[in-house]
């Protein structure tokens, strides 16, 4: 996760969704939803397919009409205002470039339809092409560009008329991983330089954590949790959030006294918080560390043992799938240190974690 220059908490909201909903016949794509987005904020709508994230984007842009509720932009009710009058920029996954036009003309198009003088158009287009690293590509057609370059053109076309709000709908979905990583850095840089409010849609959790000031996690047309990337990762509000954001080792537990919780297989946990009834605990795979048998906690708290089912070496990290005696499997991710690199399938080992690594999920 990368910390970004988030707007101050007291920054005024530029967008407010109040009781917003959208239904298609008997199907409700978005239930009553309230979201505020601060000026200059980078907010990501994250969730699986069908969770309502693109519906929110389409409602804000004016592409579809709300069934109920209000959309406020700078305090103005724009719920029924035509899309072209909202002053919102849009970046699409499929680039939506005009194939018969050059890069210059694609970027200039929003300015031409606004009737700006040719000299001003040329100046603005060349400025944004420089910002996105396409100064030498003015005359090329979209078919002569890579996917990443085409998306840069799409971004340039969006920012050339300085919209107050930019909506990005899965803009990196069609790119390979290396290009996605590169474009994430480009988008973060542009956000910092321009200070524009961005609402971004993705199903990719790493993308959301890397880019955002705030993440709004969606499930079934409802907000499951909203907070900073760190809050969603380290303080998940529910089981869905715990499982969707990062890998999870989840255990059903019951209190057994002295602040301890115990799973059915006998694994004992000592969380910082106290559970009053049955609950689940979460321990992130990267918090499990390999320990020698004689180094395992003598009281049996915060430790597990099992046989290694599978070892995956992924460069900076080694991922171990371990099966406990009762057949349950759990995952450990270790920085690729020698202790982890020497492990092979079939080995028996002990893992341990600290009290502060136990995340309690009540209910």
C-alpha positions as CSV (number, residue, x, y, z in Angstrom):
1,X,0.0,0.0,0.0
2,X,1.3,3.4,-0.9
3,X,0.4,6.5,1.1
4,X,-1.0,9.3,-1.1
5,X,-1.5,13.0,-0.3
6,X,-5.0,12.7,0.9
7,X,-7.2,15.8,1.2
8,X,-7.5,17.1,4.7
9,X,-10.5,15.6,6.7
10,X,-12.2,19.0,6.8
11,X,-12.1,19.4,3.0
12,X,-15.6,20.1,1.7
13,X,-17.4,17.3,-0.2
14,X,-17.6,17.9,-3.9
15,X,-19.9,14.9,-4.4
16,X,-22.7,13.7,-2.1
17,X,-24.9,10.7,-2.8
18,X,-28.0,10.7,-0.6
19,X,-30.2,7.7,-0.5
20,X,-29.2,6.9,-4.1
21,X,-30.7,3.7,-5.6
22,X,-31.1,2.1,-9.0
23,X,-33.5,-0.7,-9.9
24,X,-34.1,-2.4,-13.2
25,X,-37.6,-3.9,-12.9
26,X,-37.5,-6.3,-10.0
27,X,-33.7,-6.2,-9.8
28,X,-32.1,-3.6,-7.5
29,X,-28.6,-2.9,-8.7
30,X,-27.9,-0.3,-6.0
31,X,-29.7,-0.1,-2.7
32,X,-30.1,3.2,-0.8
33,X,-26.5,4.5,-0.6
34,X,-24.9,7.5,1.0
35,X,-21.4,8.5,0.0
36,X,-19.4,11.7,0.3
37,X,-16.3,12.5,-1.7
38,X,-14.0,15.3,-0.6
39,X,-12.6,17.8,-3.1
40,X,-9.3,16.4,-4.4
41,X,-9.9,12.9,-3.0
42,X,-9.1,9.7,-4.9
43,X,-11.9,7.3,-4.0
44,X,-12.1,3.8,-5.4
45,X,-15.2,1.8,-5.7
46,X,-14.0,-1.8,-5.2
47,X,-15.9,-5.0,-5.4
48,X,-16.8,-8.1,-7.4
49,X,-18.8,-8.1,-10.6
50,X,-22.4,-7.1,-10.0
51,X,-21.7,-5.3,-6.7
52,X,-23.0,-1.9,-7.8
53,X,-19.7,0.0,-8.4
54,X,-20.2,0.7,-12.1
55,X,-23.9,1.6,-11.4
56,X,-22.7,4.3,-9.0
57,X,-20.3,5.7,-11.7
58,X,-23.1,5.7,-14.3
59,X,-25.5,7.5,-12.0
60,X,-22.9,10.2,-11.2
61,X,-22.0,10.7,-14.8
62,X,-25.7,10.9,-15.8
63,X,-25.5,7.9,-18.2
64,X,-28.4,6.3,-16.3
65,X,-31.2,7.8,-14.2
66,X,-31.6,7.2,-10.5
67,X,-34.6,5.4,-9.2
68,X,-34.5,7.4,-5.9
69,X,-32.2,9.6,-3.9
70,X,-30.1,12.6,-4.9
71,X,-26.7,13.4,-6.4
72,X,-25.2,16.7,-5.3
73,X,-22.2,18.2,-7.1
74,X,-20.8,21.2,-5.2
75,X,-24.0,21.4,-3.3
76,X,-26.2,21.5,-6.5
77,X,-28.8,18.8,-7.1
78,X,-27.9,17.3,-10.5
79,X,-29.9,14.1,-10.1
80,X,-32.0,14.9,-13.3
81,X,-29.5,17.2,-15.0
82,X,-28.3,16.0,-18.4
83,X,-24.9,14.3,-18.5
84,X,-23.3,16.9,-20.8
85,X,-24.1,19.7,-18.3
86,X,-22.5,18.1,-15.3
87,X,-18.9,18.9,-16.2
88,X,-17.6,15.4,-15.4
89,X,-14.7,13.7,-17.3
90,X,-14.8,10.0,-18.0
91,X,-12.0,7.4,-18.8
92,X,-13.1,4.1,-20.1
93,X,-11.6,0.6,-20.1
94,X,-11.9,0.2,-23.9
95,X,-10.3,3.7,-24.5
96,X,-13.3,4.9,-26.6
97,X,-10.9,6.6,-29.1
98,X,-12.1,7.6,-32.6
99,X,-10.0,5.4,-34.9
100,X,-10.0,7.7,-37.9
101,X,-8.6,10.6,-35.9
102,X,-5.0,11.3,-34.9
103,X,-3.9,11.4,-31.3
104,X,-4.0,15.2,-31.5
105,X,-7.5,15.3,-32.9
106,X,-8.8,12.8,-30.3
107,X,-7.5,14.9,-27.5
108,X,-8.7,18.1,-29.1
109,X,-12.2,16.9,-29.7
110,X,-13.7,18.0,-26.3
111,X,-12.3,21.5,-26.8
112,X,-13.5,21.8,-30.4
113,X,-17.1,21.0,-29.4
114,X,-16.8,23.7,-26.7
115,X,-15.9,26.2,-29.4
116,X,-12.4,27.2,-28.2
117,X,-10.1,29.1,-30.6
118,X,-7.6,26.9,-32.5
119,X,-4.6,28.5,-30.9
120,X,-5.9,27.8,-27.4
121,X,-6.8,24.2,-28.4
122,X,-3.3,23.6,-29.8
123,X,-1.7,24.9,-26.6
124,X,-3.9,22.8,-24.3
125,X,-3.5,19.6,-26.3
126,X,0.2,19.9,-26.4
127,X,0.3,20.6,-22.7
128,X,-1.6,17.5,-21.7
129,X,0.2,15.3,-24.2
130,X,3.4,16.3,-22.5
131,X,1.9,15.5,-19.1
132,X,1.1,11.9,-20.3
133,X,4.4,11.4,-22.1
134,X,3.0,11.5,-25.7
135,X,4.6,14.6,-27.1
136,X,6.0,12.8,-30.1
137,X,2.8,10.9,-30.9
138,X,0.5,13.7,-32.1
139,X,0.1,12.5,-35.7
140,X,-0.4,8.8,-34.9
141,X,-3.7,6.9,-35.2
142,X,-4.9,4.8,-32.3
143,X,-4.1,1.6,-34.1
144,X,-0.5,2.6,-34.2
145,X,-0.3,2.8,-30.4
146,X,0.1,0.2,-27.6
147,X,-2.7,-0.4,-25.1
148,X,-0.9,1.7,-22.5
149,X,-0.4,4.6,-25.0
150,X,-4.1,4.4,-26.0
151,X,-5.1,4.7,-22.4
152,X,-2.8,7.7,-22.0
153,X,-4.6,9.3,-24.9
154,X,-7.9,8.6,-23.2
155,X,-6.7,10.2,-20.0
156,X,-5.3,13.2,-21.9
157,X,-8.7,13.7,-23.7
158,X,-10.4,13.6,-20.3
159,X,-8.2,16.1,-18.5
160,X,-7.7,18.6,-21.4
161,X,-10.8,20.6,-20.5
162,X,-10.1,20.5,-16.7
163,X,-13.1,18.7,-15.3
164,X,-13.6,19.1,-11.6
165,X,-14.4,15.4,-11.3
166,X,-12.9,12.5,-13.2
167,X,-14.6,9.1,-13.3
168,X,-12.5,6.1,-14.3
169,X,-14.3,2.8,-15.1
170,X,-11.8,-0.1,-14.9
171,X,-9.3,1.9,-17.0
172,X,-6.5,-0.6,-16.7
173,X,-8.5,-3.8,-17.1
174,X,-7.3,-4.4,-20.7
175,X,-3.6,-4.0,-19.9
176,X,-1.0,-6.6,-18.9
177,X,0.4,-6.6,-15.4
178,X,3.6,-4.7,-16.1
179,X,1.6,-2.0,-18.0
180,X,-1.0,-1.9,-15.3
181,X,1.7,-1.2,-12.7
182,X,3.2,1.5,-14.8
183,X,-0.1,3.2,-15.5
184,X,-1.0,3.1,-11.8
185,X,2.1,5.2,-11.1
186,X,1.1,7.6,-14.0
187,X,-2.4,8.0,-12.6
188,X,-1.1,8.7,-9.1
189,X,1.3,11.3,-10.5
190,X,-1.4,13.0,-12.5
191,X,-3.7,13.1,-9.5
192,X,-1.1,14.7,-7.3
193,X,-0.2,17.3,-10.0
194,X,-3.8,18.2,-10.9
195,X,-5.5,17.8,-7.5
196,X,-8.7,16.7,-9.3
197,X,-11.3,14.6,-7.6
198,X,-11.2,11.0,-9.0
199,X,-13.7,8.3,-8.5
200,X,-12.2,5.0,-9.8
201,X,-13.8,1.6,-10.3
202,X,-11.9,-1.7,-10.1
203,X,-12.3,-5.3,-8.9
204,X,-8.5,-5.5,-8.3
205,X,-7.8,-5.1,-4.6
206,X,-4.1,-4.3,-5.0
207,X,-4.9,-1.6,-7.5
208,X,-7.4,-0.1,-5.1
209,X,-5.0,-0.2,-2.1
210,X,-2.2,1.3,-4.1
211,X,-4.1,4.2,-5.7
212,X,-6.7,5.4,-3.2
213,X,-7.1,7.9,-0.4
214,X,-10.4,6.1,0.4
215,X,-11.8,2.7,-0.7
216,X,-15.5,2.0,-0.8
217,X,-16.0,-1.8,-0.8
218,X,-19.3,-2.8,-2.4
219,X,-21.2,-6.1,-2.0
220,X,-24.6,-6.9,-3.5
221,X,-25.4,-3.3,-4.3
222,X,-24.6,-2.0,-0.8
223,X,-21.6,-0.4,0.8
224,X,-19.8,-3.1,2.9
225,X,-17.1,-0.8,4.3
226,X,-15.6,2.5,3.5
227,X,-12.3,3.8,4.9
228,X,-8.6,4.2,4.1
229,X,-6.7,1.3,2.5
230,X,-5.1,0.6,5.8
231,X,-8.4,0.5,7.6
232,X,-9.9,-2.0,5.2
233,X,-6.8,-4.2,5.4
234,X,-6.1,-4.1,9.1
235,X,-9.6,-3.4,10.4
236,X,-12.1,-5.3,8.2
237,X,-15.7,-4.5,9.2
238,X,-17.0,-8.0,8.4
239,X,-16.1,-11.4,7.0
240,X,-16.7,-10.3,3.4
241,X,-14.2,-7.4,3.8
242,X,-11.7,-9.7,5.5
243,X,-11.8,-12.2,2.6
244,X,-12.0,-9.7,-0.3
245,X,-9.1,-7.5,0.8
246,X,-6.0,-9.7,0.8
247,X,-5.6,-13.4,1.7
248,X,-7.1,-14.5,5.0
249,X,-6.7,-17.3,7.5
250,X,-10.1,-17.4,9.2
251,X,-11.0,-19.4,12.3
252,X,-14.3,-19.9,14.1
253,X,-13.5,-19.5,17.8
254,X,-15.2,-19.4,21.3
255,X,-14.0,-17.6,24.5
256,X,-12.3,-20.0,26.9
257,X,-11.3,-17.5,29.6
258,X,-8.2,-15.5,30.5
259,X,-8.8,-13.4,27.3
260,X,-8.2,-16.5,25.1
261,X,-10.2,-17.8,22.1
262,X,-10.0,-21.4,20.9
263,X,-10.9,-22.9,17.5
264,X,-12.4,-26.4,17.2
265,X,-9.0,-27.9,16.3
266,X,-7.6,-26.6,19.5
267,X,-5.7,-23.6,18.1
268,X,-5.7,-20.9,20.7
269,X,-5.6,-17.1,20.1
270,X,-4.9,-14.2,22.3
271,X,-6.4,-11.1,20.5
272,X,-6.0,-7.5,21.8
273,X,-9.8,-7.2,21.9
274,X,-12.2,-9.4,23.9
275,X,-14.9,-11.5,22.3
276,X,-18.2,-11.8,24.2
277,X,-19.5,-14.7,22.2
278,X,-18.8,-16.9,19.2
279,X,-16.7,-15.0,16.7
280,X,-14.2,-15.4,13.9
281,X,-10.6,-14.4,14.1
282,X,-8.4,-13.5,11.1
283,X,-4.6,-13.8,10.9
284,X,-3.1,-12.5,7.7
285,X,-0.7,-15.0,5.9
286,X,2.2,-12.6,6.0
287,X,1.9,-12.4,9.8
288,X,2.7,-16.1,10.2
289,X,6.4,-16.8,10.8
290,X,8.2,-20.1,10.7
291,X,9.6,-21.2,14.1
292,X,11.5,-24.2,15.2
293,X,9.6,-26.7,17.4
294,X,11.6,-25.6,20.5
295,X,10.8,-21.9,19.7
296,X,7.0,-22.4,19.6
297,X,5.2,-20.6,22.4
298,X,5.3,-23.1,25.4
299,X,1.7,-22.3,26.3
300,X,0.4,-23.3,22.9
301,X,-1.1,-19.8,22.3
302,X,-0.8,-18.2,18.9
303,X,0.9,-21.1,17.2
304,X,0.0,-23.9,14.7
305,X,1.7,-26.9,13.3
306,X,1.1,-28.9,10.2
307,X,2.5,-30.5,7.0
308,X,3.4,-28.4,4.0
309,X,1.1,-29.1,1.1
310,X,2.5,-26.7,-1.5
311,X,5.4,-24.2,-1.8
312,X,5.2,-21.3,-4.3
313,X,8.2,-19.1,-4.9
314,X,7.1,-15.8,-6.3
315,X,10.3,-13.8,-6.1
316,X,10.1,-11.5,-3.1
317,X,7.7,-13.9,-1.3
318,X,7.4,-17.6,-0.6
319,X,3.8,-18.8,-0.2
320,X,3.2,-21.9,1.9
321,X,0.0,-23.9,2.0
322,X,0.0,-25.9,5.3
323,X,-2.5,-28.6,6.4
324,X,-3.2,-29.0,10.1
325,X,-3.8,-32.3,11.8
326,X,-7.6,-31.9,11.5
327,X,-7.4,-31.4,7.7
328,X,-7.9,-27.6,7.7
329,X,-5.5,-25.7,5.5
330,X,-4.0,-22.3,6.1
331,X,-1.6,-20.0,4.2
332,X,1.7,-18.4,5.3
333,X,3.6,-15.9,3.2
334,X,7.1,-15.2,4.2
335,X,9.6,-12.8,2.7
336,X,11.9,-15.1,0.8
337,X,14.4,-15.7,3.5
338,X,16.5,-18.9,3.8
339,X,14.2,-20.5,6.3
340,X,11.3,-20.3,3.9
341,X,13.3,-21.2,0.8
342,X,14.5,-24.5,2.4
343,X,10.9,-25.7,3.1
344,X,9.5,-28.3,0.7
345,X,6.2,-30.2,0.4
346,X,5.8,-32.8,3.1
347,X,7.8,-31.0,5.7
348,X,6.3,-30.5,9.1
349,X,6.7,-27.1,10.6
350,X,5.5,-24.7,13.3
351,X,4.2,-21.2,12.7
352,X,3.5,-18.5,15.2
353,X,2.2,-15.0,15.3
354,X,1.9,-12.1,17.8
355,X,-1.1,-11.0,19.8
356,X,-1.5,-7.8,17.8
357,X,-1.8,-9.9,14.6
358,X,-5.1,-11.4,15.6
359,X,-8.0,-9.5,14.1
360,X,-11.3,-10.2,15.8
361,X,-14.5,-10.3,13.7
362,X,-17.5,-10.4,15.9
363,X,-20.7,-12.1,14.7
